[in-house]
Amino acid sequence: MSAILEARGVTRSFGPIKVLHGVDFSLVPGEVHALIGENGAGKSTTMKILGGYLSPTDGELLLDGKPVRFADQKEAEEAGILMIHQEFNLAMQLTVEENLFLGREKRKGLFLDHKAMQDEARTLLERLDCHIDPRTRIRDLSVPNRQMVEIARAIGRNARVLIMDEPTAVLTGRETDVLLDQIERLKSQGAAILYTSHKLDEIARIADRVTVLRDGAHITTRAAEGFTEHAMAEAMVGRELSDLFPAKAKGADDVVLEVDGLTVPGKVRDASFTLRRGEVLGFAGLVGAGRTELMEGIVGLRPATGSVKVNGKAIKAGSVLAAREAGLVYLTEDRKEKGLLLGKSLTENLTLLALDRFGKLRIDKGAEDQALTKAISDFDIRVKDRDMVAGSLSGGNQQKLLLAKTMLAEPQIVIIDEPTRGIDIGTKQQIYDFIAALAAEGKSVIVVSSELPEVIGLASRVVVMGRGHIAGELSGEDITEDAILRRAMGVGELTGASA
């Protein structure tokens, strides 16, 4: 079948830096074409060119076999090409209804027909099994529900081509299943779908064809059938990926962190656990279980009652500074909104937590520059230009910068929330090795993750949370997906939460 949209020999440069090198790509009606590659491989640039957000430096786009050059994304949308962004493209102050119909409002005479728009909004959201009031403002929605609104907006415009950039990164397993079912429905209706995700199991499940990019170059396009997840990963990184997870840290006997009866109002109740020196402790649970809220309560980012002790000494509740002075730090799950200043330089982001080390009255710019050089080397932060802003880095490199920033404060206890969300397989392996290295140095690490294989592969003990409380603890060979899920859902045998 002829392609609806096609890229031929497309290149793209930003100044003197060439990020795409003659990429060929086609989208065919009734097909899901997956685009995969490491962070920085050129996936986002390719998608933005196809969606009208960027123009190719060289090469051409063809729409229904004829050369086309979109002036902007609005012109691409008018041609039936819509993109669902990894970073939300929503107006936070407006309602769900207003976002869904922005620029194409329904009218009854001179007035807006709010009832018709709300009815259609409910229908679109119900197709995604998302039951939210269309009159709710986007700013008041959870992150997964915002993503559902983004998806509903695209579905409601009857796109011929739907470009999906990491659409399930913030969705639960159930929400992901609903979305993948909708994609099958759109495919059966003749839509062409470009799907990118770091979750290779999703690619294997839904894709008809797979294209792999590496360092801005086209590596291969082949049928998804028979293209195993392991083979995909190796094609992405260009090397053998044998053991994804390093050997588990055993940890010492001495306890470095004691949390006793911690309650975060409305989120977590009476949570108690311990952390040993040199240990990687996992926290698992379903979305909404209270894992992030508990960690934020421990480090003083949320009001909390109860006791937190580091090396036997209580730290002041509700004080981030007291936690940091005790050697306790937290890496947020949301690096874009809470972890990094995306409009600031790499150096400004890196040294923010440890400014006192670079001068009192005046910052030692030379020392900062040396620190950035060391961080780039130690954490393999891949930068095109040292003067670029943090927001210009790929997701994986942003996460590495956040890690470098946190470690510059020289903590002894590190809490890492969703360490590899939205990160490719090669960078995941680097971060796993980094976590293992921290434990080997005698530092203690808490890993909060929604990816059960990640928790199981890294942690020597796993604390399971469910509905705002600790539902159990697992260690050794007892750490399995089934055991974790049973406790998270409240149907498993409970074990002691402290050791």
PARO-799952 format. One record per residue (C-alpha): residue number from 0; residue in one letter; x, y, z. Coordinates in Angstrom, 1 decimal. Example, Ala and Ser with C-alpha at 12.3 -4.5 7.8 and 13.67 -1.06 7.14 Angstrom:
# residues 2
{0; a; {12.3; -4.5; 7.8}};
{1; s; {13.7; -1.1; 7.1}};
***
This chain:
# residues 499
{0; m; {0.0; 0.0; 0.0}};
{1; s; {1.3; 3.5; -0.8}};
{2; a; {2.6; 5.6; 2.0}};
{3; i; {0.5; 8.6; 3.3}};
{4; l; {3.6; 10.3; 4.6}};
{5; e; {7.2; 9.7; 3.7}};
{6; a; {10.6; 11.1; 4.5}};
{7; r; {13.4; 10.7; 1.9}};
{8; g; {17.0; 11.4; 2.7}};
{9; v; {16.0; 13.8; 5.4}};
{10; t; {18.8; 15.7; 7.3}};
{11; r; {18.6; 18.3; 10.0}};
{12; s; {21.2; 20.5; 11.4}};
{13; f; {21.1; 23.0; 14.3}};
{14; g; {23.9; 25.5; 13.4}};
{15; p; {27.0; 23.5; 12.6}};
{16; i; {25.7; 20.4; 14.4}};
{17; k; {24.1; 17.7; 12.2}};
{18; v; {21.6; 15.6; 14.2}};
{19; l; {19.9; 13.7; 11.3}};
{20; h; {21.9; 12.0; 8.5}};
{21; g; {19.7; 11.1; 5.5}};
{22; v; {16.8; 9.4; 7.3}};
{23; d; {14.3; 7.5; 5.2}};
{24; f; {10.9; 6.7; 6.9}};
{25; s; {7.4; 6.0; 5.6}};
{26; l; {3.9; 5.7; 7.2}};
{27; v; {1.4; 3.4; 5.6}};
{28; p; {-2.4; 3.3; 6.2}};
{29; g; {-3.5; 0.7; 8.7}};
{30; e; {0.0; 0.2; 10.1}};
{31; v; {1.8; 0.9; 13.3}};
{32; h; {5.4; 1.9; 12.5}};
{33; a; {7.6; 2.0; 15.6}};
{34; l; {10.6; 4.4; 15.7}};
{35; i; {13.1; 3.4; 18.4}};
{36; g; {16.6; 4.4; 19.4}};
{37; e; {18.6; 5.7; 22.4}};
{38; n; {18.0; 9.2; 23.8}};
{39; g; {19.7; 11.5; 21.3}};
{40; a; {19.3; 9.1; 18.4}};
{41; g; {17.2; 11.6; 16.5}};
{42; k; {13.7; 10.2; 17.1}};
{43; s; {12.2; 13.5; 18.4}};
{44; t; {13.7; 15.5; 15.6}};
{45; t; {12.3; 13.0; 13.0}};
{46; m; {8.9; 13.2; 14.5}};
{47; k; {8.9; 17.0; 14.7}};
{48; i; {9.8; 17.1; 11.0}};
{49; l; {7.0; 14.7; 10.0}};
{50; g; {4.6; 16.7; 12.2}};
{51; g; {5.5; 20.1; 10.8}};
{52; y; {7.2; 21.5; 13.9}};
{53; l; {10.6; 21.5; 12.1}};
{54; s; {11.7; 21.7; 8.5}};
{55; p; {14.3; 19.4; 7.1}};
{56; t; {17.7; 21.0; 6.3}};
{57; d; {17.9; 18.7; 3.3}};
{58; g; {15.9; 15.9; 1.8}};
{59; e; {12.1; 15.9; 1.2}};
{60; l; {8.7; 15.0; 2.7}};
{61; l; {6.0; 13.4; 0.5}};
{62; l; {2.3; 13.5; 1.3}};
{63; d; {0.3; 11.0; -0.8}};
{64; g; {3.3; 10.7; -3.0}};
{65; k; {3.7; 14.4; -3.7}};
{66; p; {6.5; 16.7; -2.3}};
{67; v; {5.2; 18.9; 0.6}};
{68; r; {6.8; 21.4; 2.9}};
{69; f; {4.8; 22.3; 6.0}};
{70; a; {5.1; 25.9; 7.2}};
{71; d; {4.2; 24.8; 10.7}};
{72; q; {2.4; 22.2; 12.7}};
{73; k; {-1.0; 23.9; 12.1}};
{74; e; {-0.6; 23.3; 8.4}};
{75; a; {0.4; 19.6; 9.1}};
{76; e; {-2.7; 19.2; 11.3}};
{77; e; {-4.9; 20.6; 8.4}};
{78; a; {-3.4; 17.8; 6.3}};
{79; g; {-4.5; 15.2; 8.9}};
{80; i; {-1.1; 14.8; 10.7}};
{81; l; {-1.3; 15.1; 14.5}};
{82; m; {1.3; 14.6; 17.1}};
{83; i; {0.9; 13.6; 20.8}};
{84; h; {3.8; 15.0; 22.6}};
{85; q; {5.8; 13.5; 25.5}};
{86; e; {5.8; 17.0; 27.1}};
{87; f; {2.1; 18.0; 27.3}};
{88; n; {0.9; 20.6; 24.7}};
{89; l; {-2.0; 21.7; 26.8}};
{90; a; {-3.2; 25.0; 28.2}};
{91; m; {-3.1; 24.4; 32.0}};
{92; q; {-5.5; 27.2; 32.9}};
{93; l; {-8.2; 26.0; 30.5}};
{94; t; {-10.7; 23.2; 31.0}};
{95; v; {-10.6; 19.7; 29.4}};
{96; e; {-13.4; 20.8; 27.1}};
{97; e; {-11.6; 24.0; 26.1}};
{98; n; {-8.4; 22.1; 25.3}};
{99; l; {-10.1; 19.5; 23.3}};
{100; f; {-11.9; 22.0; 21.1}};
{101; l; {-9.4; 24.9; 21.1}};
{102; g; {-9.4; 26.5; 17.6}};
{103; r; {-12.4; 24.4; 16.4}};
{104; e; {-15.1; 25.3; 18.9}};
{105; k; {-18.7; 24.2; 18.3}};
{106; r; {-21.2; 27.0; 18.0}};
{107; k; {-25.0; 27.5; 18.3}};
{108; g; {-25.6; 30.7; 16.5}};
{109; l; {-23.4; 33.4; 18.0}};
{110; f; {-22.7; 31.4; 21.1}};
{111; l; {-20.4; 28.5; 22.0}};
{112; d; {-22.3; 25.2; 22.3}};
{113; h; {-20.8; 24.0; 25.6}};
{114; k; {-23.2; 21.2; 26.0}};
{115; a; {-22.3; 19.7; 22.6}};
{116; m; {-18.6; 20.1; 23.3}};
{117; q; {-18.9; 18.5; 26.7}};
{118; d; {-20.9; 15.6; 25.4}};
{119; e; {-18.4; 14.9; 22.7}};
{120; a; {-15.5; 15.3; 25.2}};
{121; r; {-17.1; 12.7; 27.5}};
{122; t; {-17.5; 10.3; 24.5}};
{123; l; {-13.9; 10.7; 23.5}};
{124; l; {-12.6; 10.2; 27.1}};
{125; e; {-14.9; 7.2; 27.7}};
{126; r; {-13.3; 5.5; 24.7}};
{127; l; {-10.1; 5.8; 26.7}};
{128; d; {-11.9; 4.5; 29.9}};
{129; c; {-11.1; 7.9; 31.4}};
{130; h; {-14.0; 9.3; 33.4}};
{131; i; {-13.2; 12.9; 34.2}};
{132; d; {-15.4; 16.0; 34.1}};
{133; p; {-14.8; 18.0; 30.9}};
{134; r; {-15.3; 21.1; 33.0}};
{135; t; {-12.2; 20.3; 35.1}};
{136; r; {-9.1; 22.6; 34.5}};
{137; i; {-6.0; 20.8; 33.2}};
{138; r; {-3.9; 22.1; 36.1}};
{139; d; {-6.2; 20.1; 38.5}};
{140; l; {-5.7; 16.8; 36.8}};
{141; s; {-3.2; 14.1; 37.5}};
{142; v; {-0.3; 13.6; 35.1}};
{143; p; {-1.9; 10.3; 33.6}};
{144; n; {-5.2; 12.1; 33.1}};
{145; r; {-3.5; 15.0; 31.3}};
{146; q; {-2.0; 12.5; 29.0}};
{147; m; {-5.4; 10.9; 28.3}};
{148; v; {-6.7; 14.4; 27.4}};
{149; e; {-3.8; 14.9; 25.0}};
{150; i; {-4.6; 11.5; 23.4}};
{151; a; {-8.4; 12.2; 23.3}};
{152; r; {-7.7; 15.5; 21.5}};
{153; a; {-5.8; 13.7; 18.8}};
{154; i; {-8.3; 10.9; 18.4}};
{155; g; {-11.2; 13.5; 18.2}};
{156; r; {-9.6; 15.1; 15.1}};
{157; n; {-9.8; 12.0; 13.0}};
{158; a; {-6.1; 12.0; 12.1}};
{159; r; {-4.9; 10.3; 9.0}};
{160; v; {-1.4; 10.1; 10.6}};
{161; l; {-1.0; 10.0; 14.4}};
{162; i; {2.5; 10.5; 15.8}};
{163; m; {2.8; 9.3; 19.4}};
{164; d; {5.9; 10.3; 21.4}};
{165; e; {6.2; 8.1; 24.5}};
{166; p; {2.4; 8.1; 25.1}};
{167; t; {2.5; 5.6; 27.9}};
{168; a; {5.5; 7.0; 29.9}};
{169; v; {3.2; 8.2; 32.7}};
{170; l; {0.3; 5.7; 32.3}};
{171; t; {-0.5; 2.8; 34.5}};
{172; g; {-0.6; -0.8; 33.1}};
{173; r; {-4.4; -0.7; 32.8}};
{174; e; {-4.3; 2.7; 31.1}};
{175; t; {-1.7; 1.5; 28.7}};
{176; d; {-3.8; -1.5; 27.8}};
{177; v; {-6.8; 0.8; 27.0}};
{178; l; {-4.6; 3.0; 24.9}};
{179; l; {-3.1; 0.1; 22.9}};
{180; d; {-6.6; -1.2; 22.3}};
{181; q; {-7.5; 2.2; 20.9}};
{182; i; {-4.5; 2.2; 18.6}};
{183; e; {-5.6; -1.1; 17.2}};
{184; r; {-9.0; 0.4; 16.6}};
{185; l; {-7.5; 3.4; 14.8}};
{186; k; {-5.3; 1.1; 12.8}};
{187; s; {-8.3; -0.9; 11.6}};
{188; q; {-9.9; 2.3; 10.5}};
{189; g; {-7.0; 3.0; 8.2}};
{190; a; {-4.9; 5.5; 10.2}};
{191; a; {-1.1; 5.4; 9.9}};
{192; i; {0.5; 5.5; 13.3}};
{193; l; {4.1; 6.4; 14.2}};
{194; y; {4.8; 5.0; 17.7}};
{195; t; {7.9; 5.6; 19.8}};
{196; s; {8.5; 4.2; 23.2}};
{197; h; {11.4; 3.0; 25.4}};
{198; k; {9.2; 0.1; 26.5}};
{199; l; {10.2; -2.5; 24.0}};
{200; d; {7.5; -5.0; 25.2}};
{201; e; {4.9; -2.4; 23.9}};
{202; i; {6.8; -2.2; 20.6}};
{203; a; {6.8; -6.0; 20.2}};
{204; r; {3.1; -6.1; 21.1}};
{205; i; {1.7; -3.4; 18.8}};
{206; a; {4.1; -2.6; 15.9}};
{207; d; {3.9; -3.9; 12.3}};
{208; r; {7.3; -2.5; 11.3}};
{209; v; {10.2; -1.1; 13.3}};
{210; t; {12.8; 1.5; 12.3}};
{211; v; {15.9; 1.9; 14.4}};
{212; l; {17.9; 5.1; 14.6}};
{213; r; {21.4; 5.5; 16.1}};
{214; d; {23.3; 8.8; 16.4}};
{215; g; {21.0; 10.4; 13.9}};
{216; a; {21.4; 7.7; 11.2}};
{217; h; {19.0; 5.1; 9.9}};
{218; i; {20.2; 1.6; 11.0}};
{219; t; {17.4; -0.7; 9.9}};
{220; t; {13.7; -1.0; 9.0}};
{221; r; {12.2; -4.4; 9.3}};
{222; a; {9.0; -6.3; 10.2}};
{223; a; {8.3; -6.4; 13.9}};
{224; e; {7.5; -10.1; 13.7}};
{225; g; {10.5; -12.1; 14.8}};
{226; f; {12.3; -8.9; 16.0}};
{227; t; {12.8; -9.7; 19.6}};
{228; e; {13.1; -7.2; 22.4}};
{229; h; {16.7; -8.2; 23.0}};
{230; a; {17.5; -7.8; 19.3}};
{231; m; {15.9; -4.4; 19.3}};
{232; a; {17.9; -3.3; 22.2}};
{233; e; {21.2; -4.4; 20.6}};
{234; a; {20.3; -2.7; 17.4}};
{235; m; {19.6; 0.6; 19.3}};
{236; v; {22.9; 0.6; 21.2}};
{237; g; {25.1; -1.1; 18.7}};
{238; r; {26.6; -3.6; 21.1}};
{239; e; {25.9; -6.8; 23.0}};
{240; l; {23.6; -6.3; 26.0}};
{241; s; {24.1; -9.4; 28.1}};
{242; d; {23.4; -8.6; 31.7}};
{243; l; {21.2; -5.5; 32.1}};
{244; f; {21.4; -5.5; 35.9}};
{245; p; {24.6; -5.5; 37.9}};
{246; a; {25.2; -7.9; 40.8}};
{247; k; {23.0; -6.9; 43.8}};
{248; a; {24.7; -5.1; 46.7}};
{249; k; {24.5; -7.1; 49.9}};
{250; g; {24.8; -4.2; 52.3}};
{251; a; {26.2; -4.1; 55.9}};
{252; d; {24.4; -4.8; 59.1}};
{253; d; {24.4; -1.2; 60.5}};
{254; v; {21.2; 0.8; 59.9}};
{255; v; {21.7; 4.3; 58.5}};
{256; l; {18.1; 5.4; 58.1}};
{257; e; {15.1; 4.6; 60.4}};
{258; v; {11.6; 5.8; 59.5}};
{259; d; {9.1; 5.2; 62.3}};
{260; g; {5.4; 5.9; 62.1}};
{261; l; {5.7; 8.5; 59.4}};
{262; t; {2.3; 9.9; 58.3}};
{263; v; {1.8; 12.3; 55.4}};
{264; p; {-1.7; 13.8; 55.9}};
{265; g; {-4.1; 12.4; 53.3}};
{266; k; {-1.4; 10.4; 51.5}};
{267; v; {0.5; 8.0; 53.8}};
{268; r; {-0.2; 6.6; 57.2}};
{269; d; {2.1; 5.1; 59.9}};
{270; a; {5.0; 4.0; 57.6}};
{271; s; {8.0; 2.4; 59.2}};
{272; f; {11.1; 0.8; 57.6}};
{273; t; {14.9; 0.8; 57.8}};
{274; l; {17.8; 1.1; 55.4}};
{275; r; {21.2; -0.4; 55.8}};
{276; r; {24.6; 0.9; 54.8}};
{277; g; {25.6; -0.1; 51.3}};
{278; e; {22.1; -1.4; 50.5}};
{279; v; {19.8; -0.9; 47.6}};
{280; l; {16.2; -0.9; 49.0}};
{281; g; {13.3; -1.0; 46.5}};
{282; f; {9.9; 0.6; 46.9}};
{283; a; {7.1; -0.9; 44.8}};
{284; g; {3.4; -0.4; 44.5}};
{285; l; {0.6; 0.6; 42.3}};
{286; v; {0.2; 4.2; 41.1}};
{287; g; {-1.3; 6.2; 43.9}};
{288; a; {0.0; 3.9; 46.7}};
{289; g; {1.9; 6.8; 48.3}};
{290; r; {5.5; 6.0; 47.5}};
{291; t; {6.5; 9.4; 46.2}};
{292; e; {4.6; 11.2; 49.0}};
{293; l; {6.4; 9.1; 51.6}};
{294; m; {9.8; 10.0; 50.2}};
{295; e; {8.9; 13.6; 50.0}};
{296; g; {7.8; 13.5; 53.6}};
{297; i; {11.1; 11.9; 54.7}};
{298; v; {13.2; 14.6; 53.1}};
{299; g; {11.0; 17.5; 54.2}};
{300; l; {9.2; 18.3; 51.0}};
{301; r; {5.8; 17.5; 52.5}};
{302; p; {4.4; 18.1; 56.0}};
{303; a; {4.7; 14.8; 58.0}};
{304; t; {4.5; 13.5; 61.5}};
{305; g; {6.6; 10.6; 62.9}};
{306; s; {10.3; 10.0; 63.3}};
{307; v; {13.2; 10.1; 60.7}};
{308; k; {16.6; 9.2; 62.0}};
{309; v; {19.9; 9.2; 60.1}};
{310; n; {22.7; 7.2; 61.9}};
{311; g; {20.5; 7.2; 65.0}};
{312; k; {20.0; 11.0; 65.2}};
{313; a; {16.6; 12.5; 64.5}};
{314; i; {16.4; 15.1; 61.8}};
{315; k; {14.1; 18.1; 61.9}};
{316; a; {10.7; 17.4; 60.3}};
{317; g; {9.8; 19.5; 57.3}};
{318; s; {13.3; 20.7; 56.6}};
{319; v; {15.0; 19.9; 53.3}};
{320; l; {18.1; 21.7; 54.6}};
{321; a; {18.2; 19.5; 57.7}};
{322; a; {17.9; 16.3; 55.6}};
{323; r; {20.6; 17.5; 53.2}};
{324; e; {22.9; 18.4; 56.1}};
{325; a; {22.3; 14.8; 57.5}};
{326; g; {23.5; 13.5; 54.1}};
{327; l; {20.0; 12.6; 52.8}};
{328; v; {18.9; 13.7; 49.3}};
{329; y; {16.0; 13.0; 47.0}};
{330; l; {16.0; 12.8; 43.2}};
{331; t; {12.5; 13.7; 42.0}};
{332; e; {10.5; 11.6; 39.6}};
{333; d; {9.7; 14.8; 37.6}};
{334; r; {13.1; 16.0; 36.4}};
{335; k; {11.5; 18.5; 33.9}};
{336; e; {9.3; 20.5; 36.4}};
{337; k; {11.0; 19.8; 39.8}};
{338; g; {14.5; 18.5; 39.2}};
{339; l; {16.1; 20.9; 36.7}};
{340; l; {15.9; 24.5; 35.6}};
{341; l; {15.4; 23.7; 31.9}};
{342; g; {16.1; 27.3; 30.7}};
{343; k; {19.4; 27.5; 32.6}};
{344; s; {22.9; 26.3; 31.7}};
{345; l; {24.3; 23.0; 32.5}};
{346; t; {26.7; 24.6; 35.0}};
{347; e; {24.0; 26.5; 36.8}};
{348; n; {22.0; 23.3; 37.2}};
{349; l; {25.0; 21.2; 38.2}};
{350; t; {26.2; 23.4; 41.1}};
{351; l; {22.9; 24.6; 42.5}};
{352; l; {22.8; 22.2; 45.4}};
{353; a; {26.5; 22.8; 46.3}};
{354; l; {27.0; 26.5; 45.7}};
{355; d; {28.8; 26.9; 49.0}};
{356; r; {31.6; 24.8; 47.6}};
{357; f; {32.2; 27.3; 44.8}};
{358; g; {32.6; 30.5; 46.8}};
{359; k; {30.8; 32.6; 49.4}};
{360; l; {30.5; 36.2; 48.1}};
{361; r; {31.5; 35.4; 44.5}};
{362; i; {31.2; 32.2; 42.5}};
{363; d; {34.4; 30.6; 41.3}};
{364; k; {33.5; 30.2; 37.6}};
{365; g; {36.7; 28.3; 36.9}};
{366; a; {35.9; 25.7; 39.6}};
{367; e; {32.4; 25.4; 38.3}};
{368; d; {33.7; 24.8; 34.8}};
{369; q; {36.0; 22.1; 36.2}};
{370; a; {33.1; 20.5; 38.0}};
{371; l; {31.1; 20.4; 34.7}};
{372; t; {34.0; 18.8; 32.9}};
{373; k; {34.2; 16.1; 35.6}};
{374; a; {30.5; 15.5; 35.6}};
{375; i; {30.3; 15.1; 31.8}};
{376; s; {33.1; 12.5; 32.0}};
{377; d; {31.9; 10.7; 35.2}};
{378; f; {28.3; 10.5; 34.2}};
{379; d; {28.8; 10.3; 30.4}};
{380; i; {26.6; 13.3; 29.8}};
{381; r; {26.5; 13.7; 26.0}};
{382; v; {26.4; 17.4; 25.1}};
{383; k; {26.8; 19.1; 21.7}};
{384; d; {27.7; 22.4; 23.4}};
{385; r; {28.8; 23.0; 27.0}};
{386; d; {26.9; 26.4; 26.8}};
{387; m; {23.6; 24.8; 25.9}};
{388; v; {20.6; 24.9; 28.3}};
{389; a; {19.5; 21.8; 30.2}};
{390; g; {16.2; 21.7; 28.3}};
{391; s; {18.1; 21.0; 25.1}};
{392; l; {19.5; 17.7; 26.4}};
{393; s; {17.8; 14.4; 25.6}};
{394; g; {15.8; 12.9; 28.5}};
{395; g; {18.5; 10.4; 29.4}};
{396; n; {21.2; 13.1; 29.5}};
{397; q; {18.9; 15.3; 31.6}};
{398; q; {18.6; 12.4; 34.1}};
{399; k; {22.4; 12.0; 34.2}};
{400; l; {22.7; 15.8; 34.8}};
{401; l; {20.2; 15.5; 37.7}};
{402; l; {22.2; 12.6; 39.1}};
{403; a; {25.5; 14.6; 38.8}};
{404; k; {23.9; 17.6; 40.5}};
{405; t; {22.7; 15.5; 43.4}};
{406; m; {25.9; 13.7; 43.9}};
{407; l; {27.9; 16.9; 44.0}};
{408; a; {26.3; 17.5; 47.4}};
{409; e; {28.2; 14.3; 48.6}};
{410; p; {25.2; 12.6; 50.2}};
{411; q; {25.4; 9.3; 52.1}};
{412; i; {21.7; 8.3; 51.5}};
{413; v; {20.2; 8.7; 48.0}};
{414; i; {16.5; 8.4; 47.3}};
{415; i; {15.9; 8.0; 43.5}};
{416; d; {12.3; 8.2; 42.3}};
{417; e; {11.6; 6.6; 38.9}};
{418; p; {15.3; 6.6; 37.9}};
{419; t; {14.8; 5.5; 34.3}};
{420; r; {11.4; 6.9; 33.3}};
{421; g; {11.4; 7.8; 29.6}};
{422; i; {15.0; 6.6; 29.2}};
{423; d; {16.4; 4.2; 26.6}};
{424; i; {17.8; 0.8; 27.3}};
{425; g; {21.5; 1.8; 27.0}};
{426; t; {21.2; 4.7; 29.4}};
{427; k; {19.1; 2.5; 31.8}};
{428; q; {22.1; 0.1; 32.0}};
{429; q; {24.4; 3.0; 32.8}};
{430; i; {22.2; 4.2; 35.6}};
{431; y; {21.8; 0.7; 37.0}};
{432; d; {25.6; 0.4; 37.0}};
{433; f; {25.8; 3.8; 38.7}};
{434; i; {23.4; 2.8; 41.5}};
{435; a; {25.4; -0.4; 42.1}};
{436; a; {28.6; 1.7; 42.2}};
{437; l; {27.1; 3.9; 44.9}};
{438; a; {26.2; 0.9; 47.0}};
{439; a; {29.7; -0.5; 46.5}};
{440; e; {31.1; 2.8; 47.9}};
{441; g; {29.1; 2.3; 51.1}};
{442; k; {26.3; 4.7; 50.2}};
{443; s; {22.7; 3.6; 50.7}};
{444; v; {20.1; 3.9; 48.0}};
{445; i; {16.3; 3.8; 47.9}};
{446; v; {14.9; 3.1; 44.4}};
{447; v; {11.2; 3.9; 43.9}};
{448; s; {10.0; 2.5; 40.6}};
{449; s; {6.8; 1.6; 38.8}};
{450; e; {8.8; -0.9; 36.6}};
{451; l; {8.8; -4.2; 38.6}};
{452; p; {11.7; -5.7; 36.6}};
{453; e; {13.7; -2.7; 37.7}};
{454; v; {12.9; -3.1; 41.4}};
{455; i; {13.5; -6.8; 41.2}};
{456; g; {16.8; -6.5; 39.3}};
{457; l; {18.3; -3.9; 41.6}};
{458; a; {17.1; -4.3; 45.1}};
{459; s; {18.1; -6.8; 47.8}};
{460; r; {15.0; -5.9; 49.7}};
{461; v; {11.7; -4.6; 48.5}};
{462; v; {9.1; -2.7; 50.5}};
{463; v; {5.6; -2.8; 49.0}};
{464; m; {3.1; 0.0; 49.5}};
{465; g; {-0.6; -0.1; 48.9}};
{466; r; {-3.3; 2.6; 49.5}};
{467; g; {-1.0; 4.8; 51.6}};
{468; h; {0.5; 2.2; 53.9}};
{469; i; {3.3; -0.3; 53.9}};
{470; a; {1.7; -3.6; 52.8}};
{471; g; {4.7; -5.9; 53.2}};
{472; e; {8.4; -6.5; 52.7}};
{473; l; {10.2; -9.1; 50.5}};
{474; s; {13.8; -10.2; 50.3}};
{475; g; {16.1; -12.6; 48.4}};
{476; e; {14.3; -15.2; 46.3}};
{477; d; {10.9; -14.1; 47.6}};
{478; i; {11.1; -10.9; 45.5}};
{479; t; {8.9; -11.8; 42.5}};
{480; e; {6.4; -9.9; 40.4}};
{481; d; {3.5; -12.0; 41.7}};
{482; a; {4.5; -11.5; 45.3}};
{483; i; {4.8; -7.7; 44.9}};
{484; l; {1.5; -7.4; 43.1}};
{485; r; {-0.3; -9.5; 45.6}};
{486; r; {0.8; -7.3; 48.5}};
{487; a; {0.2; -4.1; 46.5}};
{488; m; {-3.4; -5.2; 45.8}};
{489; g; {-3.9; -6.4; 49.4}};
{490; v; {-4.3; -10.1; 48.6}};
{491; g; {-0.9; -11.4; 49.7}};
{492; e; {0.4; -12.5; 53.0}};
{493; l; {1.9; -9.6; 54.9}};
{494; t; {5.4; -9.7; 56.3}};
{495; g; {7.2; -7.4; 58.7}};
{496; a; {8.0; -4.0; 57.3}};
{497; s; {11.2; -3.5; 59.2}};
{498; a; {14.4; -5.4; 59.5}};
***
